[in-house]
Amino acid sequence: MNLLTIDNISKQFSERLLFDGASLLINEGDRIGLIGVNGSGKSTLLKIV
């Protein structure tokens, strides 16, 4: 069962592009982790979701 689908999202702060065309699919039973260096947009992505 599909719980969450994100397709083709982008986020930019001023001139800094955090992500462009990002897509994500989370199914029931999936375990996910969000890993990245500081300032890469992890918290921003979660706020958008």
N, CA, C and O of each residue as an XYZ file, in Angstrom:
196
protein
N       0.842     -1.181      0.000
C       0.000      0.000      0.000
C       0.884      1.240      0.000
O       1.815      1.343      0.798
N       0.600      2.160     -0.873
C       1.349      3.398     -1.003
C       0.883      4.387      0.069
O      -0.295      4.741      0.111
N       1.803      4.837      0.941
C       1.457      5.781      1.998
C       1.741      7.223      1.617
O       0.995      8.125      1.997
N       2.818      7.447      0.864
C       3.209      8.812      0.512
C       3.896      8.812     -0.839
O       4.788      8.002     -1.094
N       3.477      9.723     -1.701
C       4.135      9.933     -2.984
C       4.442     11.414     -3.130
O       3.558     12.260     -2.993
N       5.690     11.715     -3.407
C       6.123     13.081     -3.698
C       6.744     13.022     -5.083
O       7.589     12.169     -5.354
N       6.331     13.918     -5.950
C       6.812     13.856     -7.323
C       7.231     15.232     -7.816
O       6.429     16.165     -7.852
N       8.490     15.343     -8.191
C       9.015     16.519     -8.874
C       8.885     17.806     -8.058
O       8.344     18.796     -8.550
N       9.379     17.800     -6.804
C       9.357     19.025     -6.009
C      10.720     19.691     -6.058
O      11.747     19.038     -6.244
N      10.705     21.001     -5.888
C      11.932     21.789     -5.899
C      11.865     22.809     -4.780
O      10.780     23.242     -4.390
N      13.036     23.196     -4.258
C      13.102     24.226     -3.232
C      14.378     25.014     -3.408
O      15.457     24.456     -3.609
N      14.231     26.340     -3.328
C      15.367     27.234     -3.506
C      15.254     28.365     -2.500
O      14.165     28.899     -2.294
N      16.366     28.741     -1.868
C      16.458     29.907     -1.006
C      17.373     30.897     -1.705
O      18.556     30.619     -1.902
N      16.838     32.042     -2.078
C      17.595     33.044     -2.840
C      18.225     32.379     -4.054
O      17.516     31.876     -4.925
N      19.543     32.374     -4.118
C      20.244     31.773     -5.257
C      20.623     30.314     -5.007
O      21.126     29.643     -5.908
N      20.386     29.817     -3.790
C      20.815     28.455     -3.442
C      19.703     27.445     -3.710
O      18.637     27.506     -3.098
N      19.958     26.531     -4.613
C      19.019     25.466     -4.947
C      19.282     24.281     -4.016
O      20.367     23.700     -4.040
N      18.282     23.922     -3.193
C      18.443     22.792     -2.278
C      18.158     21.472     -2.970
O      18.944     20.531     -2.862
N      17.040     21.392     -3.682
C      16.741     20.213     -4.473
C      15.848     20.603     -5.629
O      15.072     21.555     -5.536
N      15.960     19.866     -6.713
C      15.223     20.172     -7.936
C      14.749     18.869     -8.567
O      15.557     18.010     -8.917
N      13.442     18.730     -8.709
C      12.885     17.534     -9.324
C      12.943     16.308     -8.429
O      12.975     15.181     -8.923
N      12.958     16.516     -7.115
C      13.040     15.389     -6.180
C      11.734     14.605     -6.165
O      10.650     15.184     -6.238
N      11.846     13.297     -6.072
C      10.680     12.414     -5.998
C      10.917     11.381     -4.909
O      12.055     11.010     -4.621
N       9.822     10.921     -4.306
C       9.908      9.971     -3.206
C       8.639      9.144     -3.167
O       7.544      9.669     -3.365
N       8.781      7.861     -2.915
C       7.640      6.957     -2.771
C       7.865      6.137     -1.510
O       8.889      5.465     -1.380
N       6.912      6.187     -0.578
C       6.998      5.418      0.659
C       5.808      4.477      0.714
O       4.656      4.903      0.635
N       6.103      3.197      0.850
C       5.073      2.167      0.932
C       4.933      1.683      2.371
O       5.837      1.858      3.189
N       3.800      1.078      2.664
C       3.554      0.515      3.984
C       4.649     -0.493      4.320
O       4.992     -1.346      3.500
N       5.192     -0.389      5.524
C       6.251     -1.293      5.964
C       7.654     -0.821      5.636
O       8.622     -1.404      6.124
N       7.795      0.220      4.820
C       9.114      0.755      4.488
C       9.738      1.406      5.714
O       9.042      1.985      6.547
N      11.037      1.303      5.810
C      11.809      2.027      6.813
C      12.691      2.988      6.045
O      13.394      2.597      5.113
N      12.649      4.242      6.443
C      13.409      5.242      5.705
C      14.311      6.023      6.646
O      14.056      6.100      7.848
N      15.343      6.587      6.100
C      16.244      7.478      6.813
C      16.578      8.641      5.902
O      16.608      8.500      4.680
N      16.828      9.782      6.500
C      17.166     10.976      5.734
C      18.558     11.417      6.168
O      18.751     11.880      7.292
N      19.511     11.272      5.279
C      20.913     11.512      5.601
C      21.464     12.579      4.668
O      21.205     12.558      3.465
N      22.223     13.509      5.229
C      22.863     14.534      4.416
C      23.661     15.479      5.289
O      23.468     15.521      6.505
N      24.541     16.225      4.687
C      25.354     17.193      5.423
C      24.485     18.361      5.878
O      23.390     18.569      5.356
N      24.979     19.117      6.850
C      24.259     20.290      7.326
C      23.996     21.255      6.176
O      24.874     21.527      5.357
N      22.762     21.769      6.131
C      22.405     22.728      5.095
C      21.981     22.116      3.776
O      21.779     22.837      2.799
N      21.841     20.801      3.726
C      21.490     20.160      2.454
C      19.990     20.116      2.186
O      19.575     19.745      1.088
N      19.156     20.493      3.184
C      17.717     20.572      2.952
C      16.889     19.472      3.592
O      15.717     19.316      3.252
N      17.466     18.707      4.508
C      16.725     17.611      5.152
C      15.501     18.126      5.904
O      14.389     17.650      5.672
N      15.689     19.078      6.788
C      14.569     19.631      7.574
C      13.573     20.346      6.685
O      12.366     20.268      6.918
N      14.053     21.035      5.679
C      13.165     21.726      4.740
C      12.274     20.730      4.017
O      11.078     20.972      3.858
N      12.836     19.621      3.581
C      12.047     18.586      2.915
C      10.956     18.059      3.842
O       9.812     17.892      3.420
N      11.303     17.796      5.097
C      10.306     17.294      6.050
C       9.226     18.328      6.333
O       8.064     17.963      6.509
N       9.575     19.596      6.379
C       8.570     20.650      6.583
C       7.605     20.727      5.405
O       6.413     20.964      5.597
N       8.103     20.531      4.203
C       7.245     20.547      3.015
C       6.267     19.379      3.058
O       5.094     19.530      2.717
N       6.754     18.222      3.476
C       5.897     17.033      3.565
C       4.858     17.260      4.630
O       4.027     16.386      4.878
